[in-house]
Amino acid sequence: MFDREIPVWVTWLAQDKDGAWWGYSAEPHLHSTGWYENEVGDYIRLGHGTPNPDWQNSLHRKPG
């Protein structure tokens, strides 16, 4: 699922409709096919998985 290690600054994880996984330092916002940073944080593409028909419910806070 993830092609790289999750950086320590990532506090939110989410998957876009196309299957791409992203990490965010601040809670991202939802748009029509995925998530975007809220202009106050950083983000990084973590990998790619199977397209997810339930992607709108993929946002979660990173454990720890």
C-alpha positions as YAML, in Angstrom:
chain: A
units: angstrom
residues:
- id: 1
  name: MET
  ca: [0.00, 0.00, 0.00]
- id: 2
  name: PHE
  ca: [2.67, 2.58, 1.00]
- id: 3
  name: ASP
  ca: [5.78, 2.92, -1.15]
- id: 4
  name: ARG
  ca: [7.69, 4.80, 1.54]
- id: 5
  name: GLU
  ca: [7.93, 5.15, 5.28]
- id: 6
  name: ILE
  ca: [5.45, 7.57, 6.82]
- id: 7
  name: PRO
  ca: [7.30, 10.72, 8.00]
- id: 8
  name: VAL
  ca: [6.95, 11.62, 11.67]
- id: 9
  name: TRP
  ca: [5.25, 14.94, 10.81]
- id: 10
  name: VAL
  ca: [2.31, 13.17, 9.12]
- id: 11
  name: THR
  ca: [-0.72, 13.17, 11.43]
- id: 12
  name: TRP
  ca: [-3.50, 12.41, 8.88]
- id: 13
  name: LEU
  ca: [-3.76, 9.67, 6.24]
- id: 14
  name: ALA
  ca: [-6.26, 9.55, 3.37]
- id: 15
  name: GLN
  ca: [-6.83, 7.74, 0.10]
- id: 16
  name: ASP
  ca: [-8.08, 9.42, -3.09]
- id: 17
  name: LYS
  ca: [-10.66, 7.88, -5.41]
- id: 18
  name: ASP
  ca: [-7.94, 6.67, -7.80]
- id: 19
  name: GLY
  ca: [-6.21, 4.72, -5.01]
- id: 20
  name: ALA
  ca: [-3.38, 7.18, -4.19]
- id: 21
  name: TRP
  ca: [-2.51, 7.39, -0.47]
- id: 22
  name: TRP
  ca: [-1.42, 10.73, 1.01]
- id: 23
  name: GLY
  ca: [-0.07, 11.92, 4.34]
- id: 24
  name: TYR
  ca: [-0.88, 15.37, 5.75]
- id: 25
  name: SER
  ca: [0.47, 17.41, 8.64]
- id: 26
  name: ALA
  ca: [-2.92, 19.13, 9.12]
- id: 27
  name: GLU
  ca: [-6.42, 17.75, 8.56]
- id: 28
  name: PRO
  ca: [-7.11, 17.90, 4.80]
- id: 29
  name: HIS
  ca: [-10.29, 18.94, 3.01]
- id: 30
  name: LEU
  ca: [-12.46, 16.80, 0.76]
- id: 31
  name: HIS
  ca: [-12.96, 17.60, -2.93]
- id: 32
  name: SER
  ca: [-14.72, 15.75, -5.76]
- id: 33
  name: THR
  ca: [-12.14, 12.95, -6.21]
- id: 34
  name: GLY
  ca: [-9.83, 13.17, -3.23]
- id: 35
  name: TRP
  ca: [-8.29, 15.24, -0.48]
- id: 36
  name: TYR
  ca: [-6.21, 18.42, -0.44]
- id: 37
  name: GLU
  ca: [-4.08, 20.20, 2.12]
- id: 38
  name: ASN
  ca: [-5.74, 23.07, 3.91]
- id: 39
  name: GLU
  ca: [-3.04, 25.61, 2.98]
- id: 40
  name: VAL
  ca: [-1.45, 25.54, 6.43]
- id: 41
  name: GLY
  ca: [0.22, 22.15, 6.33]
- id: 42
  name: ASP
  ca: [2.49, 19.89, 4.36]
- id: 43
  name: TYR
  ca: [1.56, 16.78, 2.42]
- id: 44
  name: ILE
  ca: [3.30, 13.81, 0.79]
- id: 45
  name: ARG
  ca: [2.25, 11.04, -1.58]
- id: 46
  name: LEU
  ca: [2.83, 7.76, 0.26]
- id: 47
  name: GLY
  ca: [1.89, 5.19, -2.33]
- id: 48
  name: HIS
  ca: [-0.86, 3.76, -4.47]
- id: 49
  name: GLY
  ca: [-3.45, 1.08, -3.81]
- id: 50
  name: THR
  ca: [-6.55, -0.24, -5.51]
- id: 51
  name: PRO
  ca: [-9.09, 2.47, -6.41]
- id: 52
  name: ASN
  ca: [-11.44, 2.79, -3.46]
- id: 53
  name: PRO
  ca: [-15.19, 3.30, -4.03]
- id: 54
  name: ASP
  ca: [-15.47, 4.33, -0.34]
- id: 55
  name: TRP
  ca: [-12.53, 6.76, -0.47]
- id: 56
  name: GLN
  ca: [-14.56, 9.56, 1.21]
- id: 57
  name: ASN
  ca: [-14.37, 7.52, 4.44]
- id: 58
  name: SER
  ca: [-10.62, 6.85, 4.26]
- id: 59
  name: LEU
  ca: [-9.45, 9.90, 6.25]
- id: 60
  name: HIS
  ca: [-8.06, 8.98, 9.64]
- id: 61
  name: ARG
  ca: [-5.62, 10.27, 12.19]
- id: 62
  name: LYS
  ca: [-2.32, 8.40, 12.26]
- id: 63
  name: PRO
  ca: [-2.04, 6.18, 15.34]
- id: 64
  name: GLY
  ca: [0.39, 7.33, 17.96]
...
